[in-house]
Amino acid sequence: MVFVGLGAGEAALRTLWRWRAYSDQMLKKEIWLRFAASILLPLEFALAADIARTAIAPTRQDIGRLAAIAAIRTVLNFFLGKDLREAEEDRRGGRTGAQPVAWPAADHR
């Protein structure tokens, strides 16, 4: 969960740092995508930990809870991954019918 916290902190700092330009939709999308990328891997590890914990001595309640958690995390992971893939396709200009998106250049000074 450290990565989720770091991702949330980074998103908050980026929002505060560029608050005057926050009405820009591309900035919002950039911040959201960076946060989404930072929580994908922790979601996978959290699900694996829940499965391992339930495998030791499962009760019906534990199995039901695990199924609900797995369903929610799987759906969340699917849509986060879909957003990231679409953003990458937009950036490359490869989406059918979509105009290439002008992403802000990284400042490497």
N, C-alpha and C positions, 0 to 999 in steps of 0.2 A: 504494500500500500504506500510505500515511500514514493514510488514513481508517480502514483496518482496525485499525491500531495505536491510533489515537485511540479508536475504538469499543471495542476490547478494554480499553484503559486506563480508559475511562469505566465499563465494566461492572465491572471490578475495583474501582474506587473506590466505586461504588454498593453493591457487595456488602460491602466493608469498612465503609463508612459505616453501613450498616443491618444489620450482621451479627446483631444480636439478633433481628431480625424475619425473618431469612432462611428460617425454616421456613415462612413464609407463601407459599403457592403463587402468589398474585397478584403478589407482589414478584418472585419468580423469573421469572414470565412477563413482567412489565414489563421487567426487566433484559434478558432474552433477546430480546424484540422490539426494543428500542432497539439492541442489538448487531446483530441481523439486518438492521435497516434501514440501519445504517452500513456493512454489507459488500455490499449488493446492487449499488450502482453501481460500486465497485471491481472486482467480479467481471466486470461487463460490459466495463469498460475493459481488464482483463487479457486477456479472451478476444479482444477486438479487436486488442490488441497482438500476441498470439500468431498470429492470422490474418495480420496484416500482415508479421510476421517470416517466416512460412512462405511467403508469396506471393512473396518475392524469388527464392529459389533452392531450391525444395522437393526433398527426397529422399523416397523411400518411407518411410524411418524418421521423417522430420519430419512427413509427412502422417499416419502412424499415431499418432504422439505427439499431434498436434493434434486428431485425432478423439477420442482418449481424454480429453484435457483438456477439449475442448468438451462431450463427453457428461457428464462429471462436473460441470462448472460449470453446465451447463444443468439437470441434475437438482437440484443444490443451489439454484440460483436459483429454480426452480419451487417447491420446498418452502418456501423462505424467503418467497417472495411469497405462497404459500398461507397460511402462518402469519400473515402480516401482514394479509391480507384477512379471515381468520377472526376475528382479534382486533378489527379494526375493526367487523365485523358484530356481534360480541359486545358491544362497547362501545355500539353504537347499539341493541342489543336486537333486531336484525333477523333473527337466525338462527332457523329454524323449530325449535320445541321447546326452544330454549335460554332460560334465564333471563338477564335483563340482568345484566351484571357491574358491580359497584360499583368503578370504577377510582379510584385515589387522585387527589384533586384536586391540580392543580399549585399550588405555593406561589409566588406572584408578589409577594412583599414586597420 
